[in-house]
Amino acid sequence: MDGITGIQLDHAAIRALTRHETVQEAVQDTAERGRDYARSIAPVDTGQYRDSIGIREDGDEAEIVSDADHAPYVEYGTRHMEGQHIFGRTLDHLKSGGKA
């Protein structure tokens, strides 16, 4: 690799690739699998937290979210309870191909 001093990225090509139908389907499928897994491991008292877990789409991105007011406490815990790390565990699950 001697003599290479830099790389020129083709940002237009990268944007086009991320907007390709196959890539968008993979993003949506991954988000849906993540949402479903997060719901399956979510603690349930009233069901509000579990039912608040959904997908937020923004252009060519999708993220798994919860809009429950108490979601940060469930994820990270408080001085009175340990965090459940639902989203962290979901990410680990997706990264392992669904084996974690």
C-alpha positions as CSV (number, residue, x, y, z in Angstrom):
1,M,0.0,0.0,0.0
2,D,3.0,2.3,-0.3
3,G,2.2,5.5,-2.1
4,I,-1.5,5.6,-1.2
5,T,-2.1,8.9,0.6
6,G,-5.9,9.1,0.7
7,I,-9.2,7.7,-0.4
8,Q,-11.9,9.6,-2.2
9,L,-15.4,8.4,-1.2
10,D,-18.2,8.6,-3.7
11,H,-20.9,9.9,-1.3
12,A,-23.6,9.9,-4.1
13,A,-23.0,6.2,-4.8
14,I,-23.1,5.4,-1.0
15,R,-26.4,7.3,-0.7
16,A,-27.8,5.5,-3.7
17,L,-26.8,2.1,-2.3
18,T,-28.4,2.8,1.1
19,R,-31.6,3.7,-0.7
20,H,-31.7,0.6,-2.8
21,E,-34.8,-1.5,-2.2
22,T,-32.9,-4.6,-1.0
23,V,-31.0,-2.5,1.6
24,Q,-34.2,-0.8,2.7
25,E,-35.9,-4.2,3.1
26,A,-33.0,-5.5,5.2
27,V,-33.1,-2.4,7.4
28,Q,-36.8,-2.8,7.9
29,D,-36.5,-6.5,8.6
30,T,-33.8,-5.9,11.1
31,A,-35.8,-3.2,12.9
32,E,-38.9,-5.4,13.0
33,R,-36.9,-8.4,14.4
34,G,-35.3,-6.1,17.0
35,R,-38.7,-4.6,18.0
36,D,-40.2,-8.1,18.4
37,Y,-37.2,-9.3,20.5
38,A,-37.3,-6.2,22.7
39,R,-41.0,-6.7,23.3
40,S,-40.4,-10.4,24.1
41,I,-37.9,-9.6,26.9
42,A,-39.5,-6.4,28.2
43,P,-40.8,-6.5,31.8
44,V,-44.5,-6.4,32.0
45,D,-46.5,-4.9,34.8
46,T,-49.3,-3.0,33.0
47,G,-47.9,-3.7,29.5
48,Q,-47.4,0.0,28.8
49,Y,-43.6,-0.2,28.4
50,R,-43.7,-3.3,26.2
51,D,-46.4,-1.9,24.0
52,S,-44.5,1.4,23.6
53,I,-41.6,-0.3,21.9
54,G,-41.8,0.5,18.2
55,I,-39.8,1.5,15.2
56,R,-39.0,5.1,14.2
57,E,-38.1,5.5,10.5
58,D,-36.2,8.5,9.2
59,G,-35.3,8.4,5.6
60,D,-33.1,5.4,5.0
61,E,-32.7,4.7,8.7
62,A,-34.8,2.9,11.3
63,E,-34.4,2.7,15.0
64,I,-36.1,0.8,17.8
65,V,-37.5,3.1,20.4
66,S,-39.8,3.4,23.4
67,D,-41.8,6.5,24.0
68,A,-42.9,5.5,27.6
69,D,-41.9,8.1,30.1
70,H,-40.3,5.5,32.3
71,A,-38.2,3.8,29.5
72,P,-34.9,5.3,30.6
73,Y,-35.5,3.9,34.1
74,V,-36.2,0.5,32.8
75,E,-33.1,0.6,30.5
76,Y,-30.6,2.1,32.9
77,G,-32.2,1.6,36.3
78,T,-32.4,3.9,39.3
79,R,-30.8,3.9,42.8
80,H,-33.7,1.6,43.8
81,M,-33.6,-0.9,40.9
82,E,-31.1,-2.3,38.4
83,G,-31.5,-1.5,34.7
84,Q,-33.1,-4.2,32.5
85,H,-31.0,-3.1,29.5
86,I,-33.7,-4.1,27.0
87,F,-32.2,-2.1,24.1
88,G,-28.7,-3.1,24.9
89,R,-29.7,-6.8,25.0
90,T,-31.6,-6.4,21.8
91,L,-28.6,-4.9,20.1
92,D,-26.5,-7.9,21.3
93,H,-29.2,-10.3,20.0
94,L,-29.2,-8.7,16.6
95,K,-25.4,-8.5,16.4
96,S,-25.2,-12.2,17.2
97,G,-27.6,-13.1,14.4
98,G,-30.4,-13.8,16.9
99,K,-28.4,-16.2,19.0
100,A,-27.8,-14.1,22.1
